Amino acid sequence: MVQMQVNIPATLDKAVADQLKKDEKEMAQKLQREGKWRDLWRVVGQYANVSIFNVSGNDELHNILSALPLYPFMSISVTPLTQHPSAIAQIG
């Protein structure tokens, strides 16, 4: 589970910020189609999200997160999760 808070500085050129947001959306959707970025939830009232990733390990997650266009402007918190034995749905 990854919590991301985005803090784009007001001093960043609007055209640059808009391009970064466009690139971020494209990358996020690509990763979702690939099954790597399983869930993406907006935190109400914030420029933030809570996401669930399905990756092979810490290195892959780090590589994905650090490649995000908005990464330089993010505060990120990672909580490792594993399948709960009582869960009906199984990760496959």
PDB file of N, CA, C and O in Angstrom:
ATOM      1  N   MET A   1       0.858  -1.164   0.000  1.00  0.00           N
ATOM      2  CA  MET A   1       0.000   0.000   0.000  1.00  0.00           C
ATOM      3  C   MET A   1       0.904   1.226   0.000  1.00  0.00           C
ATOM      4  O   MET A   1       1.813   1.343   0.822  1.00  0.00           O
ATOM      5  N   VAL A   2       0.650   2.108  -0.903  1.00  0.00           N
ATOM      6  CA  VAL A   2       1.466   3.314  -1.030  1.00  0.00           C
ATOM      7  C   VAL A   2       0.564   4.533  -0.868  1.00  0.00           C
ATOM      8  O   VAL A   2      -0.457   4.663  -1.543  1.00  0.00           O
ATOM      9  N   GLN A   3       0.956   5.411   0.029  1.00  0.00           N
ATOM     10  CA  GLN A   3       0.261   6.681   0.202  1.00  0.00           C
ATOM     11  C   GLN A   3       1.135   7.768  -0.401  1.00  0.00           C
ATOM     12  O   GLN A   3       2.304   7.910  -0.042  1.00  0.00           O
ATOM     13  N   MET A   4       0.556   8.535  -1.324  1.00  0.00           N
ATOM     14  CA  MET A   4       1.300   9.585  -2.014  1.00  0.00           C
ATOM     15  C   MET A   4       0.619  10.929  -1.809  1.00  0.00           C
ATOM     16  O   MET A   4      -0.573  11.083  -2.074  1.00  0.00           O
ATOM     17  N   GLN A   5       1.380  11.881  -1.341  1.00  0.00           N
ATOM     18  CA  GLN A   5       0.929  13.269  -1.202  1.00  0.00           C
ATOM     19  C   GLN A   5       1.729  14.091  -2.199  1.00  0.00           C
ATOM     20  O   GLN A   5       2.960  14.079  -2.173  1.00  0.00           O
ATOM     21  N   VAL A   6       1.035  14.805  -3.077  1.00  0.00           N
ATOM     22  CA  VAL A   6       1.709  15.595  -4.111  1.00  0.00           C
ATOM     23  C   VAL A   6       1.742  17.052  -3.673  1.00  0.00           C
ATOM     24  O   VAL A   6       0.729  17.615  -3.259  1.00  0.00           O
ATOM     25  N   ASN A   7       2.925  17.652  -3.772  1.00  0.00           N
ATOM     26  CA  ASN A   7       3.124  19.053  -3.384  1.00  0.00           C
ATOM     27  C   ASN A   7       3.889  19.775  -4.485  1.00  0.00           C
ATOM     28  O   ASN A   7       5.103  19.956  -4.393  1.00  0.00           O
ATOM     29  N   ILE A   8       3.176  20.183  -5.520  1.00  0.00           N
ATOM     30  CA  ILE A   8       3.810  20.922  -6.619  1.00  0.00           C
ATOM     31  C   ILE A   8       3.982  22.376  -6.175  1.00  0.00           C
ATOM     32  O   ILE A   8       3.008  23.022  -5.790  1.00  0.00           O
ATOM     33  N   PRO A   9       5.195  22.889  -6.224  1.00  0.00           N
ATOM     34  CA  PRO A   9       5.401  24.272  -5.783  1.00  0.00           C
ATOM     35  C   PRO A   9       4.673  25.265  -6.688  1.00  0.00           C
ATOM     36  O   PRO A   9       4.612  25.093  -7.905  1.00  0.00           O
ATOM     37  N   ALA A  10       4.131  26.294  -6.071  1.00  0.00           N
ATOM     38  CA  ALA A  10       3.417  27.334  -6.822  1.00  0.00           C
ATOM     39  C   ALA A  10       4.345  28.046  -7.799  1.00  0.00           C
ATOM     40  O   ALA A  10       3.878  28.666  -8.754  1.00  0.00           O
ATOM     41  N   THR A  11       5.639  27.964  -7.575  1.00  0.00           N
ATOM     42  CA  THR A  11       6.605  28.639  -8.441  1.00  0.00           C
ATOM     43  C   THR A  11       6.910  27.860  -9.721  1.00  0.00           C
ATOM     44  O   THR A  11       7.537  28.393 -10.636  1.00  0.00           O
ATOM     45  N   LEU A  12       6.468  26.600  -9.789  1.00  0.00           N
ATOM     46  CA  LEU A  12       6.716  25.805 -10.990  1.00  0.00           C
ATOM     47  C   LEU A  12       5.852  26.329 -12.132  1.00  0.00           C
ATOM     48  O   LEU A  12       4.655  26.558 -11.954  1.00  0.00           O
ATOM     49  N   ASP A  13       6.450  26.517 -13.290  1.00  0.00           N
ATOM     50  CA  ASP A  13       5.733  27.007 -14.462  1.00  0.00           C
ATOM     51  C   ASP A  13       4.489  26.155 -14.720  1.00  0.00           C
ATOM     52  O   ASP A  13       4.564  24.927 -14.692  1.00  0.00           O
ATOM     53  N   LYS A  14       3.350  26.796 -14.970  1.00  0.00           N
ATOM     54  CA  LYS A  14       2.081  26.083 -15.151  1.00  0.00           C
ATOM     55  C   LYS A  14       2.149  25.087 -16.302  1.00  0.00           C
ATOM     56  O   LYS A  14       1.622  23.981 -16.185  1.00  0.00           O
ATOM     57  N   ALA A  15       2.778  25.451 -17.395  1.00  0.00           N
ATOM     58  CA  ALA A  15       2.876  24.548 -18.541  1.00  0.00           C
ATOM     59  C   ALA A  15       3.691  23.297 -18.180  1.00  0.00           C
ATOM     60  O   ALA A  15       3.359  22.193 -18.611  1.00  0.00           O
ATOM     61  N   VAL A  16       4.739  23.473 -17.401  1.00  0.00           N
ATOM     62  CA  VAL A  16       5.556  22.344 -16.954  1.00  0.00           C
ATOM     63  C   VAL A  16       4.735  21.448 -16.028  1.00  0.00           C
ATOM     64  O   VAL A  16       4.740  20.226 -16.170  1.00  0.00           O
ATOM     65  N   ALA A  17       4.030  22.068 -15.082  1.00  0.00           N
ATOM     66  CA  ALA A  17       3.191  21.307 -14.146  1.00  0.00           C
ATOM     67  C   ALA A  17       2.105  20.536 -14.900  1.00  0.00           C
ATOM     68  O   ALA A  17       1.854  19.368 -14.602  1.00  0.00           O
ATOM     69  N   ASP A  18       1.468  21.178 -15.867  1.00  0.00           N
ATOM     70  CA  ASP A  18       0.420  20.516 -16.645  1.00  0.00           C
ATOM     71  C   ASP A  18       0.969  19.325 -17.423  1.00  0.00           C
ATOM     72  O   ASP A  18       0.309  18.290 -17.517  1.00  0.00           O
ATOM     73  N   GLN A  19       2.171  19.462 -17.981  1.00  0.00           N
ATOM     74  CA  GLN A  19       2.777  18.360 -18.725  1.00  0.00           C
ATOM     75  C   GLN A  19       3.137  17.207 -17.789  1.00  0.00           C
ATOM     76  O   GLN A  19       2.935  16.041 -18.130  1.00  0.00           O
ATOM     77  N   LEU A  20       3.663  17.529 -16.622  1.00  0.00           N
ATOM     78  CA  LEU A  20       3.986  16.493 -15.639  1.00  0.00           C
ATOM     79  C   LEU A  20       2.729  15.716 -15.229  1.00  0.00           C
ATOM     80  O   LEU A  20       2.761  14.490 -15.116  1.00  0.00           O
ATOM     81  N   LYS A  21       1.624  16.437 -15.010  1.00  0.00           N
ATOM     82  CA  LYS A  21       0.364  15.782 -14.632  1.00  0.00           C
ATOM     83  C   LYS A  21      -0.133  14.881 -15.755  1.00  0.00           C
ATOM     84  O   LYS A  21      -0.618  13.780 -15.496  1.00  0.00           O
ATOM     85  N   LYS A  22      -0.018  15.335 -16.990  1.00  0.00           N
ATOM     86  CA  LYS A  22      -0.432  14.530 -18.145  1.00  0.00           C
ATOM     87  C   LYS A  22       0.416  13.264 -18.240  1.00  0.00           C
ATOM     88  O   LYS A  22      -0.110  12.167 -18.427  1.00  0.00           O
ATOM     89  N   ASP A  23       1.719  13.424 -18.112  1.00  0.00           N
ATOM     90  CA  ASP A  23       2.631  12.285 -18.173  1.00  0.00           C
ATOM     91  C   ASP A  23       2.382  11.309 -17.021  1.00  0.00           C
ATOM     92  O   ASP A  23       2.449  10.094 -17.207  1.00  0.00           O
ATOM     93  N   GLU A  24       2.096  11.839 -15.843  1.00  0.00           N
ATOM     94  CA  GLU A  24       1.804  11.013 -14.670  1.00  0.00           C
ATOM     95  C   GLU A  24       0.556  10.163 -14.908  1.00  0.00           C
ATOM     96  O   GLU A  24       0.539   8.969 -14.612  1.00  0.00           O
ATOM     97  N   LYS A  25      -0.481  10.795 -15.444  1.00  0.00           N
ATOM     98  CA  LYS A  25      -1.729  10.069 -15.720  1.00  0.00           C
ATOM     99  C   LYS A  25      -1.490   8.942 -16.726  1.00  0.00           C
ATOM    100  O   LYS A  25      -1.982   7.830 -16.539  1.00  0.00           O
ATOM    101  N   GLU A  26      -0.745   9.222 -17.776  1.00  0.00           N
ATOM    102  CA  GLU A  26      -0.456   8.201 -18.787  1.00  0.00           C
ATOM    103  C   GLU A  26       0.313   7.027 -18.183  1.00  0.00           C
ATOM    104  O   GLU A  26       0.009   5.869 -18.469  1.00  0.00           O
ATOM    105  N   MET A  27       1.306   7.327 -17.352  1.00  0.00           N
ATOM    106  CA  MET A  27       2.102   6.261 -16.749  1.00  0.00           C
ATOM    107  C   MET A  27       1.265   5.445 -15.762  1.00  0.00           C
ATOM    108  O   MET A  27       1.350   4.217 -15.738  1.00  0.00           O
ATOM    109  N   ALA A  28       0.461   6.126 -14.955  1.00  0.00           N
ATOM    110  CA  ALA A  28      -0.390   5.428 -13.985  1.00  0.00           C
ATOM    111  C   ALA A  28      -1.371   4.495 -14.694  1.00  0.00           C
ATOM    112  O   ALA A  28      -1.583   3.363 -14.258  1.00  0.00           O
ATOM    113  N   GLN A  29      -1.965   4.969 -15.783  1.00  0.00           N
ATOM    114  CA  GLN A  29      -2.917   4.137 -16.504  1.00  0.00           C
ATOM    115  C   GLN A  29      -2.229   2.955 -17.187  1.00  0.00           C
ATOM    116  O   GLN A  29      -2.802   1.868 -17.257  1.00  0.00           O
ATOM    117  N   LYS A  30      -1.022   3.151 -17.686  1.00  0.00           N
ATOM    118  CA  LYS A  30      -0.254   2.061 -18.291  1.00  0.00           C
ATOM    119  C   LYS A  30       0.039   0.990 -17.240  1.00  0.00           C
ATOM    120  O   LYS A  30      -0.139  -0.200 -17.498  1.00  0.00           O
ATOM    121  N   LEU A  31       0.486   1.411 -16.062  1.00  0.00           N
ATOM    122  CA  LEU A  31       0.788   0.469 -14.990  1.00  0.00           C
ATOM    123  C   LEU A  31      -0.466  -0.254 -14.500  1.00  0.00           C
ATOM    124  O   LEU A  31      -0.400  -1.414 -14.095  1.00  0.00           O
ATOM    125  N   GLN A  32      -1.610   0.435 -14.538  1.00  0.00           N
ATOM    126  CA  GLN A  32      -2.870  -0.211 -14.163  1.00  0.00           C
ATOM    127  C   GLN A  32      -3.252  -1.276 -15.191  1.00  0.00           C
ATOM    128  O   GLN A  32      -3.669  -2.376 -14.827  1.00  0.00           O
ATOM    129  N   ARG A  33      -3.109  -0.947 -16.468  1.00  0.00           N
ATOM    130  CA  ARG A  33      -3.419  -1.930 -17.516  1.00  0.00           C
ATOM    131  C   ARG A  33      -2.510  -3.156 -17.419  1.00  0.00           C
ATOM    132  O   ARG A  33      -2.932  -4.269 -17.730  1.00  0.00           O
ATOM    133  N   GLU A  34      -1.271  -2.954 -16.990  1.00  0.00           N
ATOM    134  CA  GLU A  34      -0.312  -4.051 -16.840  1.00  0.00           C
ATOM    135  C   GLU A  34      -0.556  -4.869 -15.564  1.00  0.00           C
ATOM    136  O   GLU A  34       0.047  -5.928 -15.390  1.00  0.00           O
ATOM    137  N   GLY A  35      -1.424  -4.394 -14.679  1.00  0.00           N
ATOM    138  CA  GLY A  35      -1.720  -5.098 -13.440  1.00  0.00           C
ATOM    139  C   GLY A  35      -0.761  -4.798 -12.302  1.00  0.00           C
ATOM    140  O   GLY A  35      -0.874  -5.387 -11.227  1.00  0.00           O
ATOM    141  N   LYS A  36       0.178  -3.892 -12.522  1.00  0.00           N
ATOM    142  CA  LYS A  36       1.148  -3.524 -11.474  1.00  0.00           C
ATOM    143  C   LYS A  36       0.519  -2.576 -10.446  1.00  0.00           C
ATOM    144  O   LYS A  36       0.756  -2.703  -9.244  1.00  0.00           O
ATOM    145  N   TRP A  37      -0.280  -1.632 -10.932  1.00  0.00           N
ATOM    146  CA  TRP A  37      -0.939  -0.638 -10.076  1.00  0.00           C
ATOM    147  C   TRP A  37      -2.392  -1.100  -9.973  1.00  0.00           C
ATOM    148  O   TRP A  37      -3.230  -0.724 -10.793  1.00  0.00           O
ATOM    149  N   ARG A  38      -2.681  -1.917  -8.958  1.00  0.00           N
ATOM    150  CA  ARG A  38      -3.982  -2.595  -8.863  1.00  0.00           C
ATOM    151  C   ARG A  38      -5.129  -1.670  -8.507  1.00  0.00           C
ATOM    152  O   ARG A  38      -6.204  -1.764  -9.100  1.00  0.00           O
ATOM    153  N   ASP A  39      -4.923  -0.788  -7.561  1.00  0.00           N
ATOM    154  CA  ASP A  39      -5.989   0.110  -7.094  1.00  0.00           C
ATOM    155  C   ASP A  39      -5.430   1.503  -6.915  1.00  0.00           C
ATOM    156  O   ASP A  39      -4.278   1.685  -6.522  1.00  0.00           O
ATOM    157  N   LEU A  40      -6.269   2.488  -7.211  1.00  0.00           N
ATOM    158  CA  LEU A  40      -5.882   3.893  -7.087  1.00  0.00           C
ATOM    159  C   LEU A  40      -7.068   4.652  -6.510  1.00  0.00           C
ATOM    160  O   LEU A  40      -8.117   4.762  -7.144  1.00  0.00           O
ATOM    161  N   TRP A  41      -6.892   5.172  -5.307  1.00  0.00           N
ATOM    162  CA  TRP A  41      -7.965   5.863  -4.591  1.00  0.00           C
ATOM    163  C   TRP A  41      -7.543   7.289  -4.264  1.00  0.00           C
ATOM    164  O   TRP A  41      -6.447   7.518  -3.753  1.00  0.00           O
ATOM    165  N   ARG A  42      -8.411   8.237  -4.559  1.00  0.00           N
ATOM    166  CA  ARG A  42      -8.180   9.645  -4.219  1.00  0.00           C
ATOM    167  C   ARG A  42      -8.475   9.855  -2.737  1.00  0.00           C
ATOM    168  O   ARG A  42      -9.457   9.322  -2.220  1.00  0.00           O
ATOM    169  N   VAL A  43      -7.640  10.620  -2.055  1.00  0.00           N
ATOM    170  CA  VAL A  43      -7.926  11.050  -0.686  1.00  0.00           C
ATOM    171  C   VAL A  43      -8.749  12.326  -0.809  1.00  0.00           C
ATOM    172  O   VAL A  43      -8.277  13.332  -1.338  1.00  0.00           O
ATOM    173  N   VAL A  44      -9.965  12.275  -0.322  1.00  0.00           N
ATOM    174  CA  VAL A  44     -10.898  13.389  -0.482  1.00  0.00           C
ATOM    175  C   VAL A  44     -10.328  14.673   0.117  1.00  0.00           C
ATOM    176  O   VAL A  44      -9.847  14.688   1.250  1.00  0.00           O
ATOM    177  N   GLY A  45     -10.393  15.740  -0.663  1.00  0.00           N
ATOM    178  CA  GLY A  45      -9.971  17.057  -0.197  1.00  0.00           C
ATOM    179  C   GLY A  45      -8.473  17.296  -0.235  1.00  0.00           C
ATOM    180  O   GLY A  45      -7.999  18.327   0.242  1.00  0.00           O
ATOM    181  N   GLN A  46      -7.711  16.349  -0.803  1.00  0.00           N
ATOM    182  CA  GLN A  46      -6.256  16.503  -0.849  1.00  0.00           C
ATOM    183  C   GLN A  46      -5.749  16.143  -2.246  1.00  0.00           C
ATOM    184  O   GLN A  46      -6.423  15.443  -3.002  1.00  0.00           O
ATOM    185  N   TYR A  47      -4.574  16.623  -2.571  1.00  0.00           N
ATOM    186  CA  TYR A  47      -3.896  16.174  -3.791  1.00  0.00           C
ATOM    187  C   TYR A  47      -3.061  14.979  -3.362  1.00  0.00           C
ATOM    188  O   TYR A  47      -1.837  15.056  -3.267  1.00  0.00           O
ATOM    189  N   ALA A  48      -3.753  13.867  -3.103  1.00  0.00           N
ATOM    190  CA  ALA A  48      -3.125  12.678  -2.538  1.00  0.00           C
ATOM    191  C   ALA A  48      -3.907  11.444  -2.956  1.00  0.00           C
ATOM    192  O   ALA A  48      -5.074  11.522  -3.340  1.00  0.00           O
ATOM    193  N   ASN A  49      -3.227  10.292  -2.872  1.00  0.00           N
ATOM    194  CA  ASN A  49      -3.904   9.040  -3.168  1.00  0.00           C
ATOM    195  C   ASN A  49      -3.373   7.938  -2.281  1.00  0.00           C
ATOM    196  O   ASN A  49      -2.305   8.046  -1.678  1.00  0.00           O
ATOM    197  N   VAL A  50      -4.159   6.864  -2.220  1.00  0.00           N
ATOM    198  CA  VAL A  50      -3.747   5.605  -1.612  1.00  0.00           C
ATOM    199  C   VAL A  50      -3.836   4.582  -2.728  1.00  0.00           C
ATOM    200  O   VAL A  50      -4.868   4.458  -3.387  1.00  0.00           O
ATOM    201  N   SER A  51      -2.758   3.854  -2.937  1.00  0.00           N
ATOM    202  CA  SER A  51      -2.679   2.919  -4.047  1.00  0.00           C
ATOM    203  C   SER A  51      -2.217   1.550  -3.572  1.00  0.00           C
ATOM    204  O   SER A  51      -1.482   1.425  -2.593  1.00  0.00           O
ATOM    205  N   ILE A  52      -2.662   0.535  -4.286  1.00  0.00           N
ATOM    206  CA  ILE A  52      -2.212  -0.832  -4.048  1.00  0.00           C
ATOM    207  C   ILE A  52      -1.447  -1.274  -5.293  1.00  0.00           C
ATOM    208  O   ILE A  52      -1.963  -1.229  -6.410  1.00  0.00           O
ATOM    209  N   PHE A  53      -0.219  -1.699  -5.074  1.00  0.00           N
ATOM    210  CA  PHE A  53       0.628  -2.186  -6.162  1.00  0.00           C
ATOM    211  C   PHE A  53       0.805  -3.693  -6.019  1.00  0.00           C
ATOM    212  O   PHE A  53       0.850  -4.216  -4.905  1.00  0.00           O
ATOM    213  N   ASN A  54       0.906  -4.386  -7.143  1.00  0.00           N
ATOM    214  CA  ASN A  54       1.194  -5.814  -7.167  1.00  0.00           C
ATOM    215  C   ASN A  54       2.519  -5.985  -7.908  1.00  0.00           C
ATOM    216  O   ASN A  54       2.556  -6.084  -9.134  1.00  0.00           O
ATOM    217  N   VAL A  55       3.603  -6.015  -7.137  1.00  0.00           N
ATOM    218  CA  VAL A  55       4.942  -6.059  -7.713  1.00  0.00           C
ATOM    219  C   VAL A  55       5.725  -7.217  -7.110  1.00  0.00           C
ATOM    220  O   VAL A  55       5.310  -7.819  -6.121  1.00  0.00           O
ATOM    221  N   SER A  56       6.864  -7.516  -7.724  1.00  0.00           N
ATOM    222  CA  SER A  56       7.666  -8.658  -7.286  1.00  0.00           C
ATOM    223  C   SER A  56       8.427  -8.389  -5.988  1.00  0.00           C
ATOM    224  O   SER A  56       8.828  -9.326  -5.299  1.00  0.00           O
ATOM    225  N   GLY A  57       8.625  -7.124  -5.655  1.00  0.00           N
ATOM    226  CA  GLY A  57       9.360  -6.820  -4.429  1.00  0.00           C
ATOM    227  C   GLY A  57       9.662  -5.345  -4.281  1.00  0.00           C
ATOM    228  O   GLY A  57       9.195  -4.509  -5.054  1.00  0.00           O
ATOM    229  N   ASN A  58      10.457  -5.049  -3.265  1.00  0.00           N
ATOM    230  CA  ASN A  58      10.786  -3.659  -2.941  1.00  0.00           C
ATOM    231  C   ASN A  58      11.508  -2.937  -4.068  1.00  0.00           C
ATOM    232  O   ASN A  58      11.231  -1.768  -4.338  1.00  0.00           O
ATOM    233  N   ASP A  59      12.429  -3.626  -4.724  1.00  0.00           N
ATOM    234  CA  ASP A  59      13.190  -2.976  -5.796  1.00  0.00           C
ATOM    235  C   ASP A  59      12.281  -2.561  -6.941  1.00  0.00           C
ATOM    236  O   ASP A  59      12.402  -1.451  -7.460  1.00  0.00           O
ATOM    237  N   GLU A  60      11.368  -3.448  -7.339  1.00  0.00           N
ATOM    238  CA  GLU A  60      10.452  -3.099  -8.431  1.00  0.00           C
ATOM    239  C   GLU A  60       9.563  -1.929  -8.032  1.00  0.00           C
ATOM    240  O   GLU A  60       9.349  -1.016  -8.828  1.00  0.00           O
ATOM    241  N   LEU A  61       9.046  -1.946  -6.812  1.00  0.00           N
ATOM    242  CA  LEU A  61       8.204  -0.836  -6.355  1.00  0.00           C
ATOM    243  C   LEU A  61       8.988   0.465  -6.342  1.00  0.00           C
ATOM    244  O   LEU A  61       8.489   1.497  -6.790  1.00  0.00           O
ATOM    245  N   HIS A  62      10.215   0.420  -5.829  1.00  0.00           N
ATOM    246  CA  HIS A  62      11.044   1.632  -5.803  1.00  0.00           C
ATOM    247  C   HIS A  62      11.276   2.163  -7.221  1.00  0.00           C
ATOM    248  O   HIS A  62      11.183   3.367  -7.458  1.00  0.00           O
ATOM    249  N   ASN A  63      11.576   1.273  -8.149  1.00  0.00           N
ATOM    250  CA  ASN A  63      11.818   1.693  -9.534  1.00  0.00           C
ATOM    251  C   ASN A  63      10.579   2.323 -10.153  1.00  0.00           C
ATOM    252  O   ASN A  63      10.683   3.311 -10.880  1.00  0.00           O
ATOM    253  N   ILE A  64       9.409   1.761  -9.872  1.00  0.00           N
ATOM    254  CA  ILE A  64       8.162   2.329 -10.402  1.00  0.00           C
ATOM    255  C   ILE A  64       7.923   3.708  -9.809  1.00  0.00           C
ATOM    256  O   ILE A  64       7.684   4.672 -10.536  1.00  0.00           O
ATOM    257  N   LEU A  65       7.990   3.798  -8.483  1.00  0.00           N
ATOM    258  CA  LEU A  65       7.687   5.080  -7.828  1.00  0.00           C
ATOM    259  C   LEU A  65       8.665   6.177  -8.228  1.00  0.00           C
ATOM    260  O   LEU A  65       8.261   7.310  -8.490  1.00  0.00           O
ATOM    261  N   SER A  66       9.945   5.842  -8.276  1.00  0.00           N
ATOM    262  CA  SER A  66      10.940   6.874  -8.594  1.00  0.00           C
ATOM    263  C   SER A  66      10.896   7.289 -10.059  1.00  0.00           C
ATOM    264  O   SER A  66      11.464   8.319 -10.422  1.00  0.00           O
ATOM    265  N   ALA A  67      10.230   6.507 -10.910  1.00  0.00           N
ATOM    266  CA  ALA A  67      10.086   6.867 -12.321  1.00  0.00           C
ATOM    267  C   ALA A  67       8.849   7.715 -12.587  1.00  0.00           C
ATOM    268  O   ALA A  67       8.678   8.226 -13.693  1.00  0.00           O
ATOM    269  N   LEU A  68       7.986   7.870 -11.589  1.00  0.00           N
ATOM    270  CA  LEU A  68       6.784   8.680 -11.789  1.00  0.00           C
ATOM    271  C   LEU A  68       7.174  10.137 -12.065  1.00  0.00           C
ATOM    272  O   LEU A  68       8.041  10.680 -11.380  1.00  0.00           O
ATOM    273  N   PRO A  69       6.554  10.766 -13.046  1.00  0.00           N
ATOM    274  CA  PRO A  69       6.908  12.154 -13.378  1.00  0.00           C
ATOM    275  C   PRO A  69       6.776  13.130 -12.205  1.00  0.00           C
ATOM    276  O   PRO A  69       7.545  14.087 -12.107  1.00  0.00           O
ATOM    277  N   LEU A  70       5.803  12.893 -11.314  1.00  0.00           N
ATOM    278  CA  LEU A  70       5.606  13.797 -10.181  1.00  0.00           C
ATOM    279  C   LEU A  70       6.408  13.378  -8.943  1.00  0.00           C
ATOM    280  O   LEU A  70       6.295  14.015  -7.896  1.00  0.00           O
ATOM    281  N   TYR A  71       7.202  12.335  -9.049  1.00  0.00           N
ATOM    282  CA  TYR A  71       7.979  11.822  -7.917  1.00  0.00           C
ATOM    283  C   TYR A  71       8.772  12.910  -7.176  1.00  0.00           C
ATOM    284  O   TYR A  71       8.780  12.912  -5.946  1.00  0.00           O
ATOM    285  N   PRO A  72       9.432  13.825  -7.878  1.00  0.00           N
ATOM    286  CA  PRO A  72      10.205  14.847  -7.146  1.00  0.00           C
ATOM    287  C   PRO A  72       9.347  15.733  -6.231  1.00  0.00           C
ATOM    288  O   PRO A  72       9.871  16.408  -5.345  1.00  0.00           O
ATOM    289  N   PHE A  73       8.026  15.724  -6.451  1.00  0.00           N
ATOM    290  CA  PHE A  73       7.131  16.580  -5.681  1.00  0.00           C
ATOM    291  C   PHE A  73       6.234  15.777  -4.736  1.00  0.00           C
ATOM    292  O   PHE A  73       5.225  16.294  -4.255  1.00  0.00           O
ATOM    293  N   MET A  74       6.594  14.515  -4.466  1.00  0.00           N
ATOM    294  CA  MET A  74       5.754  13.639  -3.650  1.00  0.00           C
ATOM    295  C   MET A  74       6.392  13.347  -2.297  1.00  0.00           C
ATOM    296  O   MET A  74       7.612  13.248  -2.163  1.00  0.00           O
ATOM    297  N   SER A  75       5.521  13.214  -1.303  1.00  0.00           N
ATOM    298  CA  SER A  75       5.864  12.576  -0.040  1.00  0.00           C
ATOM    299  C   SER A  75       5.202  11.209  -0.102  1.00  0.00           C
ATOM    300  O   SER A  75       3.994  11.117  -0.322  1.00  0.00           O
ATOM    301  N   ILE A  76       5.984  10.138   0.090  1.00  0.00           N
ATOM    302  CA  ILE A  76       5.490   8.780  -0.109  1.00  0.00           C
ATOM    303  C   ILE A  76       5.695   7.959   1.154  1.00  0.00           C
ATOM    304  O   ILE A  76       6.743   8.024   1.796  1.00  0.00           O
ATOM    305  N   SER A  77       4.673   7.186   1.493  1.00  0.00           N
ATOM    306  CA  SER A  77       4.751   6.254   2.606  1.00  0.00           C
ATOM    307  C   SER A  77       4.342   4.880   2.079  1.00  0.00           C
ATOM    308  O   SER A  77       3.301   4.739   1.437  1.00  0.00           O
ATOM    309  N   VAL A  78       5.166   3.868   2.354  1.00  0.00           N
ATOM    310  CA  VAL A  78       4.904   2.513   1.873  1.00  0.00           C
ATOM    311  C   VAL A  78       4.643   1.593   3.059  1.00  0.00           C
ATOM    312  O   VAL A  78       5.409   1.572   4.022  1.00  0.00           O
ATOM    313  N   THR A  79       3.552   0.832   2.977  1.00  0.00           N
ATOM    314  CA  THR A  79       3.230  -0.186   3.969  1.00  0.00           C
ATOM    315  C   THR A  79       3.120  -1.521   3.251  1.00  0.00           C
ATOM    316  O   THR A  79       2.196  -1.711   2.461  1.00  0.00           O
ATOM    317  N   PRO A  80       4.036  -2.454   3.503  1.00  0.00           N
ATOM    318  CA  PRO A  80       3.959  -3.762   2.851  1.00  0.00           C
ATOM    319  C   PRO A  80       2.719  -4.525   3.320  1.00  0.00           C
ATOM    320  O   PRO A  80       2.382  -4.509   4.504  1.00  0.00           O
ATOM    321  N   LEU A  81       2.050  -5.184   2.390  1.00  0.00           N
ATOM    322  CA  LEU A  81       0.850  -5.974   2.697  1.00  0.00           C
ATOM    323  C   LEU A  81       1.032  -7.395   2.192  1.00  0.00           C
ATOM    324  O   LEU A  81       1.812  -7.642   1.273  1.00  0.00           O
ATOM    325  N   THR A  82       0.316  -8.316   2.793  1.00  0.00           N
ATOM    326  CA  THR A  82       0.265  -9.692   2.305  1.00  0.00           C
ATOM    327  C   THR A  82      -1.180 -10.176   2.391  1.00  0.00           C
ATOM    328  O   THR A  82      -1.995  -9.606   3.116  1.00  0.00           O
ATOM    329  N   GLN A  83      -1.480 -11.220   1.650  1.00  0.00           N
ATOM    330  CA  GLN A  83      -2.842 -11.768   1.618  1.00  0.00           C
ATOM    331  C   GLN A  83      -3.250 -12.224   3.018  1.00  0.00           C
ATOM    332  O   GLN A  83      -2.481 -12.887   3.715  1.00  0.00           O
ATOM    333  N   HIS A  84      -4.462 -11.862   3.417  1.00  0.00           N
ATOM    334  CA  HIS A  84      -5.001 -12.296   4.708  1.00  0.00           C
ATOM    335  C   HIS A  84      -5.599 -13.685   4.550  1.00  0.00           C
ATOM    336  O   HIS A  84      -6.281 -13.942   3.557  1.00  0.00           O
ATOM    337  N   PRO A  85      -5.367 -14.587   5.493  1.00  0.00           N
ATOM    338  CA  PRO A  85      -5.854 -15.957   5.333  1.00  0.00           C
ATOM    339  C   PRO A  85      -7.375 -16.073   5.302  1.00  0.00           C
ATOM    340  O   PRO A  85      -7.895 -17.082   4.827  1.00  0.00           O
ATOM    341  N   SER A  86      -8.096 -15.078   5.790  1.00  0.00           N
ATOM    342  CA  SER A  86      -9.561 -15.123   5.768  1.00  0.00           C
ATOM    343  C   SER A  86     -10.166 -14.427   4.563  1.00  0.00           C
ATOM    344  O   SER A  86     -11.388 -14.404   4.412  1.00  0.00           O
ATOM    345  N   ALA A  87      -9.328 -13.857   3.698  1.00  0.00           N
ATOM    346  CA  ALA A  87      -9.838 -13.156   2.525  1.00  0.00           C
ATOM    347  C   ALA A  87     -10.447 -14.153   1.536  1.00  0.00           C
ATOM    348  O   ALA A  87      -9.881 -15.218   1.290  1.00  0.00           O
ATOM    349  N   ILE A  88     -11.599 -13.798   0.976  1.00  0.00           N
ATOM    350  CA  ILE A  88     -12.261 -14.648  -0.020  1.00  0.00           C
ATOM    351  C   ILE A  88     -11.518 -14.574  -1.332  1.00  0.00           C
ATOM    352  O   ILE A  88     -11.236 -15.598  -1.955  1.00  0.00           O
ATOM    353  N   ALA A  89     -11.196 -13.353  -1.756  1.00  0.00           N
ATOM    354  CA  ALA A  89     -10.480 -13.160  -3.028  1.00  0.00           C
ATOM    355  C   ALA A  89      -9.007 -13.494  -2.830  1.00  0.00           C
ATOM    356  O   ALA A  89      -8.390 -13.071  -1.852  1.00  0.00           O
ATOM    357  N   GLN A  90      -8.462 -14.243  -3.748  1.00  0.00           N
ATOM    358  CA  GLN A  90      -7.047 -14.595  -3.696  1.00  0.00           C
ATOM    359  C   GLN A  90      -6.281 -13.839  -4.759  1.00  0.00           C
ATOM    360  O   GLN A  90      -6.748 -13.695  -5.889  1.00  0.00           O
ATOM    361  N   ILE A  91      -5.120 -13.361  -4.404  1.00  0.00           N
ATOM    362  CA  ILE A  91      -4.265 -12.708  -5.382  1.00  0.00           C
ATOM    363  C   ILE A  91      -3.689 -13.787  -6.272  1.00  0.00           C
ATOM    364  O   ILE A  91      -3.106 -14.759  -5.793  1.00  0.00           O
ATOM    365  N   GLY A  92      -3.855 -13.608  -7.572  1.00  0.00           N
ATOM    366  CA  GLY A  92      -3.360 -14.639  -8.460  1.00  0.00           C
ATOM    367  C   GLY A  92      -2.648 -14.084  -9.567  1.00  0.00           C
ATOM    368  O   GLY A  92      -2.159 -14.824 -10.421  1.00  0.00           O
TER     369      GLY A  92
END
